[in-house]
Amino acid sequence: MIKIFLSLLGLIVIAYGAREWRNSRLVSLLLVVCSLAAGVLVWFPAWSDQLAHLAGVGRGADMILYCYSAISFLMILNLGLKQRDLHQSTTRLARYIAITTPRLPKGDSSGK
């Protein structure tokens, strides 16, 4: 039952990655590749142990946790960079509006 549930979640993530292809190809590609790899490991869990031993990690579950941590860090970094870019865009827009449409402060009718 859990395999089917995890596989459906993986398909949802793949669909999301395909939809976001125009916005960020690298993130979309990573989402699709990681979801496909996770799907394979869900259906063939012994392979994760074999991969872990090749990577020098004791258990497959530990390796999956390490990979998840690394991917989570990259996603948080990506979100932080996007947030900074949006903040800079908002600042540029506010400056442009302030320069192109100057207004007198309320209550100041002296015309200075």
C-alpha positions as CSV (number, residue, x, y, z in Angstrom):
1,M,0.0,0.0,0.0
2,I,2.8,2.4,0.9
3,K,4.5,1.7,-2.4
4,I,1.5,2.8,-4.3
5,F,1.1,5.9,-2.2
6,L,4.7,6.9,-2.7
7,S,4.6,6.2,-6.4
8,L,1.5,8.5,-6.8
9,L,3.3,11.2,-4.9
10,G,6.3,10.7,-7.2
11,L,4.1,11.1,-10.2
12,I,2.6,14.3,-8.8
13,V,6.2,15.7,-8.3
14,I,7.1,14.7,-11.8
15,A,4.0,16.5,-13.2
16,Y,4.9,19.5,-11.2
17,G,8.5,19.4,-12.4
18,A,7.3,19.2,-16.0
19,R,5.0,22.1,-15.5
20,E,7.8,24.3,-14.0
21,W,10.2,23.5,-16.9
22,R,9.9,27.1,-18.3
23,N,10.7,28.7,-15.0
24,S,13.7,26.7,-13.9
25,R,15.0,23.9,-16.0
26,L,17.6,22.8,-13.5
27,V,15.1,22.5,-10.6
28,S,12.6,20.8,-12.9
29,L,15.2,18.3,-14.1
30,L,16.3,17.6,-10.5
31,L,12.7,17.1,-9.4
32,V,12.1,14.6,-12.2
33,V,15.3,12.7,-11.8
34,C,15.0,12.5,-8.0
35,S,11.4,11.4,-8.3
36,L,12.2,8.7,-10.8
37,A,15.1,7.5,-8.7
38,A,12.9,7.5,-5.6
39,G,10.3,5.5,-7.5
40,V,12.9,2.9,-8.4
41,L,14.1,2.6,-4.9
42,V,10.5,2.3,-3.5
43,W,9.9,-0.7,-5.7
44,F,13.4,-2.2,-5.4
45,P,14.5,-1.3,-1.8
46,A,17.5,-3.7,-1.9
47,W,19.1,-1.5,-4.5
48,S,19.4,1.4,-2.0
49,D,21.6,-0.8,0.2
50,Q,23.8,-1.7,-2.8
51,L,24.1,2.0,-3.8
52,A,24.8,2.9,-0.2
53,H,27.7,0.4,0.0
54,L,29.1,1.8,-3.2
55,A,28.9,5.3,-1.8
56,G,30.5,4.2,1.5
57,V,27.4,4.6,3.6
58,G,26.3,1.8,5.9
59,R,22.6,1.5,5.0
60,G,20.4,2.5,2.1
61,A,18.0,4.4,4.4
62,D,20.9,6.5,5.7
63,M,21.9,7.3,2.1
64,I,18.4,8.3,1.2
65,L,18.3,10.6,4.2
66,Y,21.6,12.2,3.2
67,C,20.3,12.7,-0.3
68,Y,17.1,14.2,1.0
69,S,19.0,16.6,3.2
70,A,21.2,17.8,0.3
71,I,18.2,18.2,-2.0
72,S,16.3,20.1,0.7
73,F,19.2,22.4,1.2
74,L,19.4,23.1,-2.5
75,M,15.6,23.8,-2.6
76,I,15.8,26.2,0.3
77,L,18.8,28.0,-1.3
78,N,16.8,28.2,-4.6
79,L,13.8,29.7,-2.8
80,G,16.0,32.2,-0.9
81,L,17.6,33.3,-4.2
82,K,14.1,33.7,-5.8
83,Q,12.9,35.7,-2.8
84,R,15.9,38.0,-3.0
85,D,15.3,38.5,-6.8
86,L,11.6,39.4,-6.1
87,H,12.6,41.8,-3.4
88,Q,15.1,43.5,-5.8
89,S,12.4,43.7,-8.5
90,T,9.9,45.2,-6.1
91,T,12.5,47.8,-5.0
92,R,13.3,48.7,-8.6
93,L,9.6,49.1,-9.4
94,A,9.0,51.3,-6.3
95,R,11.9,53.5,-7.3
96,Y,10.6,53.8,-10.9
97,I,7.1,54.7,-9.7
98,A,8.5,57.3,-7.2
99,I,10.7,58.9,-9.8
100,T,8.1,59.0,-12.6
101,T,5.2,60.2,-10.5
102,P,6.4,62.6,-7.9
103,R,3.8,63.9,-5.4
104,L,3.8,66.6,-2.8
105,P,3.4,65.4,0.8
106,K,-0.2,65.8,2.1
107,G,-0.8,69.2,3.6
108,D,2.0,70.9,1.7
109,S,0.4,73.4,-0.6
110,S,3.4,75.8,-0.8
111,G,4.5,74.4,-4.2
112,K,8.1,73.9,-3.1
